[in-house]
């Protein structure tokens, strides 16, 4: 991107086209088709020259940015919705919830950013596939400054996201969600959500290649486990795990089963989740009846089919994450040990929850169960209790105002 080799190759290509143009010019008066060839050469020369100018601009980028902070007010709501997934007032509300300071001084750097600038950069980075040079043109900052600010925002938001995406946040709501889901036709009265794993492709790592390789998908990957509740909110998001890890192994590491039992004891009523056949059956983890369709009884086959129609909501959630935040699903940008891909994945899940609160989810019409408002979700996170780790949702990371 803008290297000396790229620019030299473009110059050589332009020189060859120029020589070809001169060679054909001497025949233009004798053959009509030469005029067409000349037009094609001129078009190729224009494209080559444009690429060369773009390479020169990227190579010497300091001359085309003013390093002037761009506030949210500089962008209209239509652009923000399309490129950042939230409109202006929603972004400001998220800044308040995430406690983003008005002025950001990144440790180890002399650069000073605004909080609005940091939020916009993080949202646009996750919601698009542009490289740092395109983002520099949008936010009027050097590519190195964009990268620095994005990483600082990830460090700041990640602790909140990791703690907010736990089932304990929803503990008091789980019985009500199970009751509403049962009212909609779910065959398990205690089921409040659905559990499944998802996989993200990564580039071949330089270390730990065997652990990252998934033999079933035949690719290097990281895996996550999610519990999607009946209101289409991500109740629990655990990861990243190695691509070779099985769903049962990830379930044991996440301790979801023991946490569900502990919550059931505190609530005085059982709450459970439903997963696919890869999970072991227990009082709080349900799964389909195993066996070929011909070997199952009519009632068992009917149970599997009915519950499958409910369990597909977790697949919809994984699809929504990649649709809203395509950056996390782009293999070319997922280099473990070189990038903070794990933090980006977890933060994308939290931002998806925020988006569901503000814009709704597909299950609102499918199941008739509405997600909470943003203010209700914030209150749930603030009053959540976790008997095992005792975290404080207002802890913050590295940003200094």
DRENPARO-407838 format. One record per residue (C-alpha): residue number from 1; residue in three letters; chain; x, y, z. Coordinates in pm, 1 decimal, decimal comma. Layout:
// residues N
resi/resn/chain/x/y/z
NUM/ALA/A/X/Y/Z
...
// end
This chain:
// residues 401
resi/resn/chain/x/y/z
1/UNK/A/0,0/0,0/0,0
2/UNK/A/184,0/306,6/-123,9
3/UNK/A/524,8/131,6/-109,2
4/UNK/A/820,5/225,8/-329,1
5/UNK/A/783,1/-103,9/-518,4
6/UNK/A/417,0/-37,1/-598,0
7/UNK/A/492,4/313,8/-723,5
8/UNK/A/784,5/194,4/-936,6
9/UNK/A/566,1/-73,3/-1097,8
10/UNK/A/294,4/181,5/-1174,5
11/UNK/A/547,3/419,4/-1330,8
12/UNK/A/686,3/138,8/-1545,8
13/UNK/A/335,3/46,0/-1657,6
14/UNK/A/259,2/408,5/-1744,6
15/UNK/A/582,4/438,1/-1944,6
16/UNK/A/500,4/121,1/-2139,8
17/UNK/A/154,4/252,9/-2221,8
18/UNK/A/305,9/584,1/-2334,9
19/UNK/A/547,0/404,2/-2569,2
20/UNK/A/261,2/194,7/-2704,8
21/UNK/A/57,0/509,1/-2764,3
22/UNK/A/339,6/672,1/-2963,1
23/UNK/A/387,7/353,7/-3167,5
24/UNK/A/21,6/335,5/-3271,4
25/UNK/A/-9,9/707,1/-3340,9
26/UNK/A/182,1/673,0/-3670,4
27/UNK/A/-86,7/440,8/-3810,0
28/UNK/A/-397,4/636,5/-3707,8
29/UNK/A/-446,2/788,1/-4059,0
30/UNK/A/-443,4/451,0/-4238,0
31/UNK/A/-657,9/218,8/-4022,5
32/UNK/A/-988,0/294,8/-3848,6
33/UNK/A/-943,6/29,4/-3580,9
34/UNK/A/-623,7/201,0/-3465,0
35/UNK/A/-837,1/489,7/-3333,8
36/UNK/A/-1027,2/244,9/-3113,3
37/UNK/A/-698,6/97,2/-2987,3
38/UNK/A/-568,0/445,8/-2911,8
39/UNK/A/-879,2/526,7/-2710,1
40/UNK/A/-831,0/208,2/-2507,0
41/UNK/A/-464,6/296,7/-2444,6
42/UNK/A/-558,2/646,8/-2330,0
43/UNK/A/-818,6/504,4/-2091,0
44/UNK/A/-562,2/260,8/-1948,4
45/UNK/A/-312,5/545,0/-1908,1
46/UNK/A/-568,6/753,9/-1718,3
47/UNK/A/-645,6/464,9/-1483,8
48/UNK/A/-276,8/395,3/-1428,8
49/UNK/A/-209,9/762,6/-1356,4
50/UNK/A/-496,6/772,5/-1107,2
51/UNK/A/-359,2/464,4/-928,7
52/UNK/A/-14,7/622,2/-922,5
53/UNK/A/-149,0/942,6/-768,3
54/UNK/A/-338,6/738,8/-507,0
55/UNK/A/-20,2/546,8/-422,9
56/UNK/A/173,9/871,3/-390,3
57/UNK/A/-99,1/1013,8/-167,3
58/UNK/A/-88,2/711,0/63,2
59/UNK/A/291,3/711,5/72,8
60/UNK/A/307,3/1076,1/182,1
61/UNK/A/-18,8/1097,8/373,7
62/UNK/A/81,8/1366,4/623,2
63/UNK/A/28,4/1635,6/364,5
64/UNK/A/-343,6/1570,5/312,6
65/UNK/A/-479,5/1564,0/668,6
66/UNK/A/-536,3/1857,6/897,8
67/UNK/A/-547,9/1659,4/1226,5
68/UNK/A/-861,0/1853,0/1317,3
69/UNK/A/-1113,5/1661,4/1532,9
70/UNK/A/-1442,4/1588,7/1360,3
71/UNK/A/-1741,2/1589,5/1599,5
72/UNK/A/-2062,7/1393,2/1552,7
73/UNK/A/-2233,7/1710,3/1431,1
74/UNK/A/-2015,5/1703,6/1116,9
75/UNK/A/-2201,2/1393,3/993,7
76/UNK/A/-2571,4/1369,7/911,5
77/UNK/A/-2786,4/1095,2/1064,3
78/UNK/A/-2827,9/912,8/733,8
79/UNK/A/-2451,8/873,9/695,8
80/UNK/A/-2411,7/774,5/1060,0
81/UNK/A/-2684,0/508,6/1038,9
82/UNK/A/-2531,0/359,0/726,9
83/UNK/A/-2165,3/373,8/827,3
84/UNK/A/-2172,3/365,7/1209,3
85/UNK/A/-2506,3/181,8/1268,6
86/UNK/A/-2629,8/450,4/1509,7
87/UNK/A/-2751,1/808,6/1463,6
88/UNK/A/-2610,0/1108,9/1646,3
89/UNK/A/-2815,5/1108,2/1966,3
90/UNK/A/-2776,3/731,0/1999,5
91/UNK/A/-2397,2/757,2/1976,4
92/UNK/A/-2393,5/1025,8/2245,4
93/UNK/A/-2609,1/804,1/2467,5
94/UNK/A/-2369,9/512,2/2416,6
95/UNK/A/-2080,6/740,1/2509,5
96/UNK/A/-2255,0/821,0/2836,4
97/UNK/A/-2321,4/454,0/2912,9
98/UNK/A/-1964,7/352,3/2827,7
99/UNK/A/-1824,1/651,1/3019,0
100/UNK/A/-1618,1/778,4/2725,4
101/UNK/A/-1439,7/1096,4/2842,8
102/UNK/A/-1475,3/1420,3/2641,6
103/UNK/A/-1096,9/1440,9/2593,4
104/UNK/A/-881,1/1133,7/2530,7
105/UNK/A/-508,4/1127,4/2596,2
106/UNK/A/-373,0/787,4/2501,9
107/UNK/A/-96,4/663,8/2734,9
108/UNK/A/241,6/669,9/2564,2
109/UNK/A/132,4/922,3/2301,5
110/UNK/A/129,3/1299,8/2272,3
111/UNK/A/-179,3/1303,2/2052,9
112/UNK/A/-504,4/1437,6/2196,2
113/UNK/A/-843,5/1319,5/2069,2
114/UNK/A/-1204,5/1395,7/2153,3
115/UNK/A/-1441,2/1136,3/2294,4
116/UNK/A/-1682,0/1178,5/2003,5
117/UNK/A/-1394,7/1123,5/1762,9
118/UNK/A/-1294,5/804,2/1942,1
119/UNK/A/-1648,3/664,0/1939,9
120/UNK/A/-1695,4/741,4/1571,3
121/UNK/A/-1362,8/580,9/1476,9
122/UNK/A/-1438,2/260,3/1669,5
123/UNK/A/-1790,0/226,9/1525,1
124/UNK/A/-1680,3/300,9/1168,9
125/UNK/A/-1382,7/65,5/1195,1
126/UNK/A/-1603,2/-225,8/1305,1
127/UNK/A/-1889,7/-144,2/1067,9
128/UNK/A/-1682,9/-124,0/749,4
129/UNK/A/-1399,3/-281,2/556,6
130/UNK/A/-1200,6/33,5/477,1
131/UNK/A/-831,0/42,3/548,1
132/UNK/A/-668,7/305,3/766,4
133/UNK/A/-600,3/533,0/470,0
134/UNK/A/-968,5/557,7/380,6
135/UNK/A/-1055,9/621,3/746,1
136/UNK/A/-790,8/893,4/752,5
137/UNK/A/-966,9/1073,4/470,1
138/UNK/A/-1296,3/1048,5/659,2
139/UNK/A/-1175,0/1159,5/1002,5
140/UNK/A/-889,5/1390,4/895,8
141/UNK/A/-627,5/1203,4/1097,4
142/UNK/A/-308,0/1019,9/1011,0
143/UNK/A/-341,8/641,7/969,0
144/UNK/A/-119,5/589,1/1272,7
145/UNK/A/-344,7/816,5/1478,3
146/UNK/A/-656,1/627,4/1364,9
147/UNK/A/-498,5/295,9/1468,7
148/UNK/A/-383,7/439,7/1800,2
149/UNK/A/-727,1/580,6/1882,1
150/UNK/A/-909,7/262,7/1778,9
151/UNK/A/-690,2/45,6/2001,9
152/UNK/A/-733,7/285,2/2293,4
153/UNK/A/-1112,7/270,5/2257,0
154/UNK/A/-1102,1/-109,5/2247,9
155/UNK/A/-903,1/-113,4/2571,4
156/UNK/A/-1153,6/123,7/2729,3
157/UNK/A/-1478,3/-47,0/2626,3
158/UNK/A/-1367,8/-411,8/2655,1
159/UNK/A/-1385,1/-443,6/3038,3
160/UNK/A/-1743,5/-314,9/3036,0
161/UNK/A/-1839,8/-540,6/2743,7
162/UNK/A/-1687,2/-851,7/2900,1
163/UNK/A/-1874,4/-799,0/3223,4
164/UNK/A/-2200,9/-690,4/3063,2
165/UNK/A/-2224,6/-1002,0/2843,8
166/UNK/A/-2289,4/-1241,4/3131,1
167/UNK/A/-2608,6/-1425,2/3221,8
168/UNK/A/-2598,9/-1281,5/3573,1
169/UNK/A/-2703,7/-945,8/3425,7
170/UNK/A/-3038,7/-1104,4/3334,3
171/UNK/A/-3084,0/-1315,8/3645,7
172/UNK/A/-3402,5/-1146,3/3769,0
173/UNK/A/-3550,1/-1145,7/3416,6
174/UNK/A/-3489,3/-1511,0/3325,9
175/UNK/A/-3810,3/-1656,2/3481,8
176/UNK/A/-4021,1/-1396,3/3300,7
177/UNK/A/-3847,5/-1467,2/2970,2
178/UNK/A/-3901,8/-1841,4/3017,7
179/UNK/A/-4269,4/-1780,1/3088,2
180/UNK/A/-4312,6/-1561,9/2779,7
181/UNK/A/-4126,6/-1810,1/2561,6
182/UNK/A/-4344,2/-2095,1/2689,2
183/UNK/A/-4651,2/-1885,1/2613,6
184/UNK/A/-4530,8/-1857,4/2253,3
185/UNK/A/-4523,2/-2236,0/2218,0
186/UNK/A/-4183,5/-2344,0/2351,4
187/UNK/A/-4217,1/-2702,8/2476,8
188/UNK/A/-3973,8/-2656,2/2768,3
189/UNK/A/-4135,7/-2440,3/3042,9
190/UNK/A/-3802,3/-2348,9/3204,8
191/UNK/A/-3620,7/-2252,1/2881,6
192/UNK/A/-3527,8/-1883,6/2869,5
193/UNK/A/-3280,2/-1886,6/2581,0
194/UNK/A/-3067,9/-2083,6/2338,3
195/UNK/A/-2700,3/-2174,8/2340,8
196/UNK/A/-2469,5/-2236,4/2046,4
197/UNK/A/-2120,0/-2170,9/1919,8
198/UNK/A/-1994,1/-1972,3/1625,3
199/UNK/A/-1665,7/-1967,8/1440,5
200/UNK/A/-1461,5/-1687,0/1285,4
201/UNK/A/-1196,7/-1748,4/1021,9
202/UNK/A/-849,4/-1617,4/1099,8
203/UNK/A/-526,4/-1593,8/908,1
204/UNK/A/-280,9/-1876,4/959,4
205/UNK/A/-106,3/-1799,2/1289,4
206/UNK/A/270,4/-1812,7/1328,5
207/UNK/A/235,1/-1983,2/1668,5
208/UNK/A/-21,4/-2232,5/1794,6
209/UNK/A/-129,3/-2332,1/1445,1
210/UNK/A/-248,7/-2678,7/1552,2
211/UNK/A/-472,1/-2538,2/1825,7
212/UNK/A/-625,0/-2280,5/1590,8
213/UNK/A/-698,0/-2529,8/1311,6
214/UNK/A/-1055,8/-2656,1/1290,9
215/UNK/A/-1057,6/-2994,7/1120,6
216/UNK/A/-1432,1/-2994,1/1055,8
217/UNK/A/-1432,6/-2659,2/873,8
218/UNK/A/-1075,4/-2712,2/747,3
219/UNK/A/-957,4/-2365,0/836,5
220/UNK/A/-783,8/-2171,7/1111,6
221/UNK/A/-1036,8/-2007,4/1339,3
222/UNK/A/-1142,1/-1878,0/1678,9
223/UNK/A/-1467,5/-1987,4/1841,5
224/UNK/A/-1724,9/-1820,3/2064,3
225/UNK/A/-2017,5/-1948,2/2265,2
226/UNK/A/-2332,0/-1738,6/2295,5
227/UNK/A/-2654,4/-1765,2/2490,3
228/UNK/A/-2927,7/-1574,5/2305,6
229/UNK/A/-3229,7/-1497,0/2520,9
230/UNK/A/-3593,6/-1504,4/2418,6
231/UNK/A/-3591,8/-1125,4/2366,5
232/UNK/A/-3311,0/-1157,0/2106,4
233/UNK/A/-3044,5/-1019,3/2338,3
234/UNK/A/-2705,7/-1182,3/2384,7
235/UNK/A/-2719,6/-1296,3/2744,7
236/UNK/A/-2375,8/-1455,9/2756,6
237/UNK/A/-2080,4/-1436,2/2518,2
238/UNK/A/-1771,6/-1640,8/2598,9
239/UNK/A/-1446,1/-1646,8/2405,4
240/UNK/A/-1226,6/-1642,8/2213,6
241/UNK/A/-1144,2/-2012,4/2219,5
242/UNK/A/-912,8/-2210,7/1994,3
243/UNK/A/-1066,2/-2324,8/1667,1
244/UNK/A/-1000,5/-2687,8/1757,3
245/UNK/A/-1208,9/-2670,1/2077,4
246/UNK/A/-1540,1/-2857,8/2078,5
247/UNK/A/-1872,0/-2713,2/2194,5
248/UNK/A/-1876,4/-2937,2/2502,5
249/UNK/A/-1525,8/-2829,2/2600,4
250/UNK/A/-1615,0/-2460,6/2561,0
251/UNK/A/-1929,2/-2515,9/2769,7
252/UNK/A/-1718,0/-2652,1/3057,1
253/UNK/A/-1472,9/-2363,6/3034,3
254/UNK/A/-1748,7/-2102,6/3034,5
255/UNK/A/-1904,9/-2259,2/3346,8
256/UNK/A/-2251,3/-2172,3/3211,9
257/UNK/A/-2405,7/-2491,8/3348,3
258/UNK/A/-2292,3/-2430,8/3707,3
259/UNK/A/-2388,7/-2064,2/3683,7
260/UNK/A/-2739,0/-2156,3/3567,0
261/UNK/A/-2773,9/-2397,3/3861,3
262/UNK/A/-2657,5/-2127,9/4104,3
263/UNK/A/-2905,6/-1877,5/3961,5
264/UNK/A/-3185,0/-2136,0/3979,7
265/UNK/A/-3112,1/-2181,9/4349,9
266/UNK/A/-3112,0/-1808,2/4416,1
267/UNK/A/-3432,9/-1757,6/4216,0
268/UNK/A/-3610,3/-2054,7/4370,1
269/UNK/A/-3709,4/-2188,0/4025,6
270/UNK/A/-3517,3/-2365,2/3751,7
271/UNK/A/-3400,1/-2169,7/3447,4
272/UNK/A/-3245,4/-2349,8/3151,8
273/UNK/A/-3124,2/-2309,2/2793,3
274/UNK/A/-3164,1/-2522,7/2481,9
275/UNK/A/-2877,7/-2621,9/2250,7
276/UNK/A/-2800,7/-2861,4/1970,2
277/UNK/A/-2708,0/-3229,1/1998,3
278/UNK/A/-2341,8/-3147,9/2075,5
279/UNK/A/-2430,7/-3053,3/2434,5
280/UNK/A/-2476,8/-3298,2/2720,5
281/UNK/A/-2824,0/-3320,8/2869,8
282/UNK/A/-2872,7/-3187,5/3224,2
283/UNK/A/-3133,5/-3012,9/3436,2
284/UNK/A/-3033,3/-2672,4/3294,8
285/UNK/A/-2908,4/-2770,1/2945,8
286/UNK/A/-3157,2/-2925,5/2704,9
287/UNK/A/-3090,5/-3071,8/2360,9
288/UNK/A/-3276,9/-3252,8/2079,6
289/UNK/A/-3346,6/-3624,1/2097,8
290/UNK/A/-3055,1/-3803,9/1936,4
291/UNK/A/-3092,8/-4059,2/1659,6
292/UNK/A/-3184,5/-4085,5/1295,0
293/UNK/A/-3523,5/-3951,6/1201,1
294/UNK/A/-3654,2/-4302,0/1132,1
295/UNK/A/-3538,7/-4425,6/1473,6
296/UNK/A/-3719,0/-4149,5/1665,9
297/UNK/A/-4075,8/-4180,2/1783,1
298/UNK/A/-4335,4/-3944,5/1640,9
299/UNK/A/-4339,6/-3737,1/1959,7
300/UNK/A/-3959,4/-3711,7/1969,6
301/UNK/A/-3940,0/-3605,3/1604,6
302/UNK/A/-4214,3/-3348,4/1661,9
303/UNK/A/-4026,7/-3216,0/1968,3
304/UNK/A/-3702,0/-3177,2/1770,8
305/UNK/A/-3875,5/-3001,1/1484,5
306/UNK/A/-4066,1/-2761,7/1708,8
307/UNK/A/-3764,7/-2668,2/1919,3
308/UNK/A/-3550,7/-2625,9/1606,2
309/UNK/A/-3779,1/-2342,4/1495,3
310/UNK/A/-3705,0/-2164,7/1824,8
311/UNK/A/-3332,8/-2244,0/1835,9
312/UNK/A/-3269,2/-2082,4/1497,5
313/UNK/A/-3285,0/-1742,8/1668,4
314/UNK/A/-2927,6/-1795,1/1790,9
315/UNK/A/-2815,8/-1840,1/1429,5
316/UNK/A/-2996,5/-1518,6/1339,0
317/UNK/A/-2797,8/-1341,9/1609,5
318/UNK/A/-2464,8/-1461,7/1471,9
319/UNK/A/-2576,8/-1342,3/1129,9
320/UNK/A/-2672,2/-1004,0/1271,1
321/UNK/A/-2329,8/-957,0/1430,1
322/UNK/A/-2150,5/-1018,9/1100,8
323/UNK/A/-2401,1/-806,8/908,7
324/UNK/A/-2369,1/-506,9/1139,2
325/UNK/A/-1994,6/-540,4/1199,0
326/UNK/A/-1837,3/-702,8/889,0
327/UNK/A/-1490,5/-610,2/1009,5
328/UNK/A/-1498,0/-890,3/1270,8
329/UNK/A/-1578,4/-1149,0/1004,7
330/UNK/A/-1312,2/-1044,0/754,6
331/UNK/A/-1040,7/-1309,7/753,8
332/UNK/A/-779,2/-1077,0/603,0
333/UNK/A/-794,8/-854,6/913,8
334/UNK/A/-800,2/-1131,2/1172,5
335/UNK/A/-436,5/-1183,9/1266,3
336/UNK/A/-417,0/-1317,4/1621,0
337/UNK/A/-117,7/-1200,6/1826,0
338/UNK/A/-89,2/-902,0/1590,8
339/UNK/A/-434,5/-745,7/1640,1
340/UNK/A/-683,6/-723,4/1924,6
341/UNK/A/-933,0/-944,6/1744,0
342/UNK/A/-1077,4/-1089,7/2065,7
343/UNK/A/-1163,0/-746,2/2203,0
344/UNK/A/-1320,3/-643,5/1871,5
345/UNK/A/-1540,2/-956,0/1869,6
346/UNK/A/-1668,4/-906,0/2224,5
347/UNK/A/-1730,5/-533,4/2174,4
348/UNK/A/-1917,0/-609,4/1850,0
349/UNK/A/-2148,0/-839,2/2049,8
350/UNK/A/-2216,3/-562,9/2305,0
351/UNK/A/-2282,3/-307,6/2030,8
352/UNK/A/-2522,9/-557,3/1872,4
353/UNK/A/-2716,5/-565,9/2199,3
354/UNK/A/-2728,2/-186,4/2201,5
355/UNK/A/-2852,7/-191,9/1842,3
356/UNK/A/-3125,5/-442,7/1931,8
357/UNK/A/-3239,2/-220,7/2219,8
358/UNK/A/-3265,4/81,9/1990,3
359/UNK/A/-3383,6/-76,1/1663,9
360/UNK/A/-3547,1/-402,7/1769,2
361/UNK/A/-3476,1/-757,3/1657,7
362/UNK/A/-3624,1/-1012,7/1421,7
363/UNK/A/-3777,0/-1208,1/1710,8
364/UNK/A/-3991,9/-911,8/1810,5
365/UNK/A/-4232,9/-1013,5/1534,0
366/UNK/A/-4137,3/-1383,2/1523,6
367/UNK/A/-4188,2/-1451,9/1896,3
368/UNK/A/-4369,1/-1137,9/2003,8
369/UNK/A/-4113,9/-1071,3/2279,6
370/UNK/A/-3973,9/-717,8/2273,7
371/UNK/A/-3614,6/-638,7/2380,6
372/UNK/A/-3555,1/-389,7/2663,7
373/UNK/A/-3500,0/-22,7/2598,2
374/UNK/A/-3145,0/108,0/2617,6
375/UNK/A/-3214,8/262,9/2957,4
376/UNK/A/-3361,3/-63,6/3090,8
377/UNK/A/-3059,4/-256,6/2964,9
378/UNK/A/-2825,9/-7,9/3131,6
379/UNK/A/-3011,3/-48,3/3461,7
380/UNK/A/-2987,9/-427,7/3437,6
381/UNK/A/-2611,5/-407,6/3391,1
382/UNK/A/-2572,0/-155,8/3674,2
383/UNK/A/-2756,0/-362,9/3934,4
384/UNK/A/-2630,9/-702,7/3822,0
385/UNK/A/-2472,9/-924,9/4083,0
386/UNK/A/-2230,3/-1207,6/4027,3
387/UNK/A/-2170,8/-1433,9/4322,5
388/UNK/A/-1847,4/-1575,5/4179,8
389/UNK/A/-1637,5/-1278,4/4074,5
390/UNK/A/-1790,2/-962,3/4227,6
391/UNK/A/-1718,1/-723,3/3943,1
392/UNK/A/-1794,5/-354,6/3916,3
393/UNK/A/-1942,8/-248,5/3583,0
394/UNK/A/-1810,2/104,7/3624,3
395/UNK/A/-1443,6/2,7/3620,7
396/UNK/A/-1260,0/164,9/3331,9
397/UNK/A/-935,0/103,8/3151,0
398/UNK/A/-669,5/327,9/2999,7
399/UNK/A/-830,8/649,0/2876,0
400/UNK/A/-731,1/964,0/3059,5
401/UNK/A/-944,7/1276,2/3032,2
// end
